[in-house]
């Protein structure tokens, strides 16, 4: 599957192999455990991020992965969003630093 990432005027396509989605459950579960303790989302601390907020947090990490050229981590982050938000085909990341403005894209 191909996952679309929009950052301002830039558009990226991340190829997500089926085996990556199948084999990354342990990594994704660890992300969830980390977020279970709450997360700083821009200027606000969220004690119990909901499913959308978790995907916004992961999208912020996806942005960091893309800007540093870490393709493997970018694939894992995109895979998290795909698996946690069925039907999501991409994400429009707010590059200004407001995680809550990041939007999921659907077909």
C-alpha positions as CSV (number, residue, x, y, z in Angstrom):
1,X,0.0,0.0,0.0
2,X,1.1,3.5,-0.6
3,X,0.7,6.1,2.1
4,X,0.6,9.8,1.2
5,X,2.3,12.4,3.3
6,X,1.6,16.1,2.7
7,X,3.8,18.7,4.4
8,X,3.1,22.2,3.1
9,X,3.8,22.1,-0.7
10,X,5.7,18.8,-0.5
11,X,4.0,15.5,-1.1
12,X,5.7,12.2,-0.2
13,X,4.6,8.6,-1.1
14,X,5.7,6.0,1.4
15,X,5.4,2.4,0.2
16,X,4.2,0.1,3.0
17,X,4.8,-3.6,2.3
18,X,2.3,-6.0,3.8
19,X,4.9,-7.8,5.8
20,X,5.9,-4.5,7.5
21,X,2.3,-3.9,8.6
22,X,2.1,-7.5,9.8
23,X,5.4,-7.6,11.6
24,X,5.5,-4.2,13.3
25,X,2.8,-4.9,16.0
26,X,5.3,-5.0,18.8
27,X,6.8,-1.6,17.8
28,X,3.3,-0.1,17.5
29,X,2.3,-1.5,20.9
30,X,5.3,0.1,22.5
31,X,4.3,3.5,20.9
32,X,0.9,3.0,22.5
33,X,2.4,2.2,25.9
34,X,4.5,5.4,25.7
35,X,1.5,7.5,24.8
36,X,-0.6,5.9,27.6
37,X,1.4,8.1,30.1
38,X,0.2,11.2,28.3
39,X,1.9,13.4,25.7
40,X,2.9,17.0,25.1
41,X,1.0,18.0,22.0
42,X,2.4,21.4,21.0
43,X,1.6,23.7,23.9
44,X,-0.9,21.3,25.6
45,X,-0.3,18.2,27.7
46,X,-2.8,15.5,26.9
47,X,-3.2,12.9,29.7
48,X,-5.1,10.4,27.7
49,X,-4.6,10.8,24.0
50,X,-7.4,9.4,22.0
51,X,-7.0,7.5,18.7
52,X,-6.9,10.6,16.5
53,X,-4.5,12.4,18.9
54,X,-2.2,9.3,18.9
55,X,-2.1,9.4,15.1
56,X,-1.3,13.2,15.2
57,X,1.5,12.5,17.6
58,X,2.9,9.7,15.4
59,X,2.5,12.0,12.3
60,X,4.8,14.5,14.1
61,X,7.4,11.7,14.5
62,X,6.8,10.8,10.9
63,X,7.7,14.4,10.0
64,X,10.9,14.2,12.0
65,X,11.8,10.9,10.3
66,X,11.2,12.4,6.8
67,X,13.3,15.5,7.5
68,X,16.2,13.5,8.8
69,X,16.0,10.9,6.0
70,X,15.1,8.0,8.3
71,X,13.0,6.0,5.9
72,X,12.7,2.9,8.1
73,X,11.2,4.9,11.0
74,X,9.0,6.8,8.6
75,X,7.6,3.5,7.3
76,X,6.9,2.3,10.8
77,X,5.1,5.6,11.7
78,X,3.0,5.5,8.6
79,X,2.2,1.9,9.3
80,X,0.9,2.8,12.8
81,X,-1.5,5.3,11.3
82,X,-2.8,2.9,8.7
83,X,-3.4,0.2,11.3
84,X,-4.9,2.4,14.0
85,X,-7.1,4.4,11.7
86,X,-8.7,2.0,9.1
87,X,-9.4,3.8,5.8
88,X,-6.7,6.4,6.3
89,X,-4.6,6.7,3.1
90,X,-2.4,9.6,4.1
91,X,-1.8,12.5,6.4
92,X,-1.6,16.3,6.0
93,X,1.0,17.3,8.6
94,X,0.9,20.8,10.0
95,X,4.6,21.8,9.6
96,X,4.1,24.9,11.8
97,X,4.3,22.7,14.9
98,X,0.6,22.5,15.9
99,X,0.1,18.7,16.1
100,X,-3.7,19.2,16.6
101,X,-3.9,20.8,13.1
102,X,-2.6,17.6,11.4
103,X,-5.3,15.9,9.4
104,X,-5.8,12.3,8.3
105,X,-6.6,11.8,4.6
106,X,-9.2,9.3,3.4
107,X,-9.9,8.0,-0.1
